[in-house]
């Protein structure tokens, strides 16, 4: 029988909830903040949609990360799971890549074929997989390095997250297809069953491939989405699709080679995540002339907060890397 001295203190070993609460909440909040707020997609005047974004993007990114850690997989798997989440968003949840584009000033027919907004879909596949999933996961794991290789969710919380995610998906579908689109003057859209089937099959295929393929990221990805809004987009549109695919393949190959080298460290991971986030933050500035002043001020404040956060995180990562190098010396 253990005596009092041998027994661990009640506060010596934190509970599972306490150990993982920090990284879980960080990822839940960072996924939509980096992708939606810093990119300018979610502005101050519609900041209330941040809640359903946490329910869909935050929980979705958490699920992707959880599967990768349970499978003991790497960046390639995380990317493919992010692609699966993106396909779910574009075909099933908000259906933004299959419904006609409703935004004022956009070229609704640019790249639309077979009932799909092909240029828009291509951009979203890269944007949502990288800036919703890969980058926030990388940043969160750098913030909590001691928890970076562990699964964070237990069975009970997986069930809770499933309920929250499904509720968020339902709310996002209703809020966009039934509320936002009509307010933009777009008619109700009911996707054909064939497109929904394509989306479901694609999601399942990407999840299956997540265990075997490699990592990708890209900074010039935002050039694709601008073609839908600039006065003279690249013509013909399929040329833009080929360029986007080529860009994705090149960055895929580069990061696969770099990340697999023995010298790749957490400092390199931080640099990659920081660079990708800077690209996301820079994306809205060419169009800020049309923004309301409160939205613009809010964007600048959010960007400053993000830069301060990355500076603090960078100092932490750099210090940890130095200590590690000294221990190896």
Buried (B, 14 or more C-beta within 10 A) or exposed (E): EEEEEEEEEEEEEEEEEEBBEBBBBBBBBBBBBBBBBBBBBBBBEEBEBBEBBBBBBBBBBBBBBBBBBEEEBBBBBBBBBBBBBBBBBBBBBBBBBBBEBBEEEEBBEBBBEEBBBBBBBBBBBBBBBBBBBBBBBBBBBBBBEEBBEEBBBEEEBBEEBEEBBEBBBBBBBEBBBEEBBEEEEBEEEEBEEEBBEBBBEBBEBBBEBBBEBBBBBBBEBBBBBBBBBEEEBBEEBEEBBEBBEEBBEEBBEBBBEEBEEEEBBBBBBBEBBBEBBBBBBBBBBEEEEEBEEEBBEBBEEBBEEBBEBBEEBBEBBEEBBEEEEEEEE
